Structure formats: structure tokens, C-alpha cells
Amino acid sequence: MARITAGVATSHIPLLGVAVDQGKTRDDYFGPIFKGYDWTKEWEKAQKPDVVILVYNDHASAFDMKIVPTFAIGCAEHYKPADEGWGPRPVPDIEGHADLGWHIAQSLILDEFDMTIINEMDLDHGLTVPLSLMFGTPEAWPVKVIPVAVNVVTYPVPSGNRCWALGEAIKRAVETYPEDLNVQIWGTGGMSHQLQGTRAGLINAEWDNRFLDAMIGDTDAARWIPHIEYLRETGSEGIEMVMWLIMRGALGKETRCLHRHYYAACSNTAVGHLVLEPVQPDAEEIS
């Protein structure tokens, strides 16, 4: 059967995509940021995942105020990078895994999650920047991708608990897919940042690192963080971190940290990155 073997979390800052596209990843400004992803690039080469379930938020590229799905899943075979106002990023098209996507969609809906099913959409920096951070600049992405879009732009947004529960449901869905697939799940967005208003430029490194701590081990404390805490402590855009909870929920009761990176600041945003693996229960616990 298919199995989720690892979870990856990362910021998806659009400026990092610009740095990749312009070949600036090793200059004085961007070098320390991208150095934190070197370990993961080599690890991904060794892991060779078949599919990545990539949790991200759209930035008014595929969705606008006419349609605001809380949770949407892409079930297409193929996606193109979005034109976000200055032309699409010069990155490969994204290949989907329609069979697994439809299987997950059916399982989630029968599990009482009201998913919006998308069969055609372009994918913006929220999804393409994480691919660049993990895989660099290949001629073709080495994995198939199932996009899971979450509304964290327009209130009301889903609670942390609901996001964690969605991750648990995705885990159940993947484990009932009969093909032997190595699946990873990525949660993107954040960390603390605010792009407008009197608090523009806010970064809360102490809170960010407590959140990183909460992704590791057997705690589920992060699923209960209320929206108001994200807004108060991490700025108006810090709410994106609820998408990390989908990744964490899909890894099961306990995780082990393989790699951790935090850097502040890239532009006016904190960069956070984790690589986690699920800790499997031993035989005595199963029995």
C-alpha cells in the first residue's frame, strides 16, 4: 500500500523563488537562507519520493473573492505555474497524480470533509517555491504533486484543530491506496510576518521556535492554538502556519526531527523549515 514516509515544512516566500530564478542563492544575502536547505536537497535525492501532497495557499491566482474554498484538492494530471503579474516562473510544469488524488478526495469526503475538487488550475509561488527549495532547478520535477489548497487569506479560515484532523484523514486515505508509493506531505507558509499596517515587518522568533518545537515529538498542543494567538503573536500572515498542522496531523502520534532551519529575516519574513519522520509504534503497542 501507499505510505506517508515523511513530512516537510517550509516557508514559501516569493522572494526566494526570485533568488532561484536569478541565480542568487549563494550571494551574501540569500546564501545563509539557502544553506539551510542543502541537507534536505541531498536527503530528497536519497529518499526518491513518488508523490508529494503539497499543502499551500493560493495568492489570488487560481481563486479570488468569487470562489473561496476552505479546502481544495487538485485531481488533475498536469498543472502549469501561474502568472502572478510578472509572468509565470521559469520552472517546469507540475505533474499530478490523478488516481491518488481522486482516491484521497473520495476518502476525505466519505470521512466528512467537504473538499472542493479542482480539475484545472495554475499553481503559484505558494507551491512552486517549496519545490525549488527542495529540488533546485531540474529540467523536470522529480515527483508527482497533489496540491491541497487551504484558505488562509480571507476570514473565516479553518481552525488548527480542523487542519490537524484533515491531516489525520489524509493519512487514512493514503494508507488505503493499493499501489506501493512513497508519499511525502509538505506543509508550507509562514512563519511570523505581517505585510501591511502599523505592524508591517513583525517577526516573533521566540514564538516561531516554540511552534517548531511543537511539531516534534508526541505533543498535539499546536492543534489547539486559537486564531487570535497567531494574529497577535505572528502577524496577519502568520496564520499560514495552520497549514503545517495538516502535515503534522498526517504523520501520526509522534515524530522525529531529521533537520531544522530557522532564519530571520528574508525581506520582512521569518524563514522556517523542518524535515520530520513518523515514529512507528512498536509491536507491543500495536498488540
Buried (B, 14 or more C-beta within 10 A) or exposed (E): EBEBBBBBBBBBBBBBBBBBBEEBBEEEEBEEBBEBBEBBEEBBEEBEBBBBBBBBBBBEBBBEEEEBBBBBBBBBEEBBBBEBEEEBBEBBBBBBBBBBBBBBBBBBBEBEBEBBBBEEBBBBBBBBBBBBBBBEEEEEBBBBBBBBBBBBBEEEBBBBBBBBBBBBBBBEBBEEBEEEBBBBBBBBBBBBBBBEEEEEEBBBBEBBBEBBBBBBBEBBEBBEBEBEBBBEBBBBBBBBBBBBBBBBBBBBBBBEBBBBBBBBBBEBBBBBBBBBBBBEEEEEEEE
